[in-house]
């Protein structure tokens, strides 16, 4: 679920920042390579949302 109302993900790979818009009203999942870069999630108020990485 998207209880924290995440609406944006920024991926910084050290050279550029990719922005992915997320529908804050819907659940979502993100699958990225381990070396995708630094991830920052933002809620609908622009606050940084803490997250947990899962490696399998």
C-alpha positions in Angstrom: 0.0 0.0 0.0 1.0 3.6 -0.3 0.0 4.8 3.2 2.7 7.4 3.3 1.4 9.0 0.1 4.7 8.7 -1.8 4.5 10.7 -5.0 8.1 10.9 -6.3 11.3 8.9 -6.5 14.6 10.5 -7.4 17.5 8.3 -8.4 20.9 9.9 -8.3 23.6 7.9 -10.1 26.3 10.4 -9.5 26.0 11.9 -13.0 22.3 12.8 -13.2 19.1 12.5 -11.3 16.2 10.6 -12.7 12.7 11.5 -11.4 9.9 8.9 -11.4 6.4 10.2 -10.6 4.3 7.9 -8.5 0.5 8.0 -8.0 0.2 8.8 -4.3 -3.3 7.1 -4.2 -2.1 3.7 -5.4 0.3 1.0 -4.1 3.6 0.6 -6.0 6.7 -1.5 -6.1 10.2 -0.6 -7.5 12.8 -3.1 -8.6 16.2 -1.7 -9.4 19.7 -3.0 -9.7 21.9 -2.9 -6.6 24.1 -0.2 -8.1 21.2 2.0 -9.4 22.3 5.0 -7.3 21.1 6.9 -4.3 17.3 6.7 -3.9 15.2 9.4 -2.3 11.4 9.1 -2.0 9.2 12.1 -1.4 5.6 12.3 -0.1 2.8 14.7 -1.3 4.1 17.4 1.0 7.7 17.2 -0.3 9.0 15.4 2.8 11.6 12.7 2.5 10.1 9.2 3.2 12.3 6.6 4.9 12.3 3.2 3.2 13.8 -0.2 3.6 15.9 -1.9 1.0 15.5 -5.6 0.4 18.2 -7.6 -1.3 17.5 -11.1 -2.5 
